[in-house]
Amino acid sequence: MKIKLDENMPGEFLLLLKSTGYEVSTVFEENLSGADDNSIYGRVSGEQKLLFTFDVDFADIHHPTASG
């Protein structure tokens, strides 16, 4: 499973996922810190990765990023 962590996820979570064998990248590593939600969604969608985030806009079905 390919995973991307948003900038609001703790570093300990990154280490835990990597130690269990998941392929994990971060928004910070890819110079997307501060990028708008649409940019992050586009990148994650194009890479076919699962996004872990505490950003509640991604869970709001009325927000543009939720519908793709």
Secondary structure, DSSP 8 states (H G I E B T S, - for coil): -EEEE-TTS-HHHHHHHHHTT-EEEETTTTT-TT--HHHHHHHHHHHT-EEE---GGGG-TTSHHHH-
